[in-house]
Amino acid sequence: MRNIFKIKNNDITMTKGDSGCFVIKLKNRDGTEFIPEEGDEVVFSVKEKKYKSEPVVLCKTGTEIIFEGKDTENLGSGSYFYDVFIKCGNGERQTVIEGKYILKRAVHTFE
């Protein structure tokens, strides 16, 4: 599956109903690659507003984020907010990336 996203300054733009994937590569503070330990989980979540109390409208786990058309076809087009955080096996949580998630309206329809 190829990358169909536009990612610029941590903002992600894609077309509603499209499929695709991207890989999240994280670095430790010393510049080395972050490798999740057993019990760690990398989470990509999307909300309509950037508030803790807002419900998550889209959530994926792992470092390879795979989208199927059905993931976004029922969401409204427009701007959302996303974050990537690590749920550590020891109970800690660390937010590592934040940005806008922009979902464009598709010209075509899917049958």
C-alpha positions as CSV (number, residue, x, y, z in Angstrom):
1,M,0.0,0.0,0.0
2,R,1.4,3.4,-0.9
3,N,1.4,6.6,1.0
4,I,-1.5,8.8,-0.1
5,F,-1.1,11.4,2.6
6,K,0.4,14.8,2.5
7,I,2.3,15.4,5.7
8,K,3.8,18.9,6.3
9,N,4.9,20.3,9.7
10,N,3.1,17.4,11.4
11,D,-0.2,18.2,9.7
12,I,-1.7,15.3,7.8
13,T,-4.0,15.8,4.8
14,M,-5.9,13.0,3.1
15,T,-9.1,12.5,1.1
16,K,-12.1,11.1,2.8
17,G,-12.6,7.4,2.0
18,D,-9.1,6.8,0.6
19,S,-6.8,3.9,1.7
20,G,-3.2,4.2,2.6
21,C,-0.5,3.9,5.2
22,F,2.4,5.7,6.9
23,V,5.0,4.7,9.3
24,I,5.6,6.5,12.6
25,K,9.3,6.7,13.3
26,L,10.2,8.1,16.8
27,K,13.5,9.1,18.3
28,N,14.7,9.2,21.8
29,R,16.1,12.5,23.2
30,D,19.6,11.3,22.5
31,G,18.7,10.9,18.8
32,T,18.6,7.1,18.7
33,E,15.6,5.3,17.3
34,F,12.8,4.6,19.8
35,I,12.0,1.0,19.9
36,P,8.8,0.1,21.9
37,E,9.5,-2.3,24.7
38,E,7.2,-5.2,25.6
39,G,4.0,-3.8,27.0
40,D,4.4,-0.4,25.2
41,E,1.8,0.6,22.7
42,V,2.0,3.5,20.1
43,V,-1.4,5.1,19.6
44,F,-2.6,7.5,16.8
45,S,-5.9,9.2,17.8
46,V,-8.1,11.8,16.1
47,K,-10.6,14.1,17.7
48,E,-12.8,16.9,16.4
49,K,-11.5,19.3,19.0
50,K,-8.3,19.5,20.9
51,Y,-9.8,18.8,24.3
52,K,-9.2,15.9,26.6
53,S,-12.9,15.4,27.1
54,E,-13.7,15.1,23.4
55,P,-14.5,11.7,22.0
56,V,-12.0,10.0,19.7
57,V,-13.4,9.6,16.2
58,L,-10.5,7.5,14.8
59,C,-7.9,5.4,16.6
60,K,-5.1,3.2,15.3
61,T,-2.3,1.4,17.1
62,G,1.2,0.5,16.2
63,T,4.0,2.2,14.3
64,E,2.5,1.4,10.9
65,I,-0.8,3.2,10.5
66,I,-3.0,1.6,7.9
67,F,-6.2,3.3,6.7
68,E,-9.0,1.5,4.9
69,G,-11.6,3.6,3.1
70,K,-14.2,2.7,5.7
71,D,-12.1,4.4,8.4
72,T,-12.9,7.9,7.1
73,E,-15.9,7.6,4.7
74,N,-18.4,8.4,7.5
75,L,-16.5,11.3,8.9
76,G,-17.3,14.8,7.8
77,S,-14.7,16.6,5.8
78,G,-12.8,19.4,7.6
79,S,-10.1,19.9,10.2
80,Y,-9.6,17.6,13.1
81,F,-6.7,17.2,15.6
82,Y,-4.5,14.2,16.2
83,D,-1.8,13.0,18.5
84,V,0.5,10.1,18.8
85,F,1.2,8.9,22.2
86,I,3.0,6.0,23.8
87,K,1.1,4.0,26.5
88,C,4.1,2.5,28.4
89,G,4.0,-0.9,29.9
90,N,4.7,0.7,33.3
91,G,1.5,2.8,33.1
92,E,3.1,6.1,32.0
93,R,1.8,7.9,28.9
94,Q,3.9,10.2,26.7
95,T,2.5,12.3,23.9
96,V,5.1,12.6,21.2
97,I,3.4,14.2,18.2
98,E,0.5,16.5,17.7
99,G,-1.0,18.2,14.7
100,K,-4.0,18.9,12.5
101,Y,-5.7,16.1,10.6
102,I,-7.4,17.5,7.5
103,L,-9.9,15.4,5.7
104,K,-10.8,16.6,2.2
105,R,-14.1,15.9,0.6
106,A,-13.8,13.4,-2.3
107,V,-15.1,14.3,-5.7
108,H,-16.0,10.7,-6.5
109,T,-18.2,8.2,-4.6
110,F,-17.4,4.7,-3.6
111,E,-19.6,1.8,-4.6
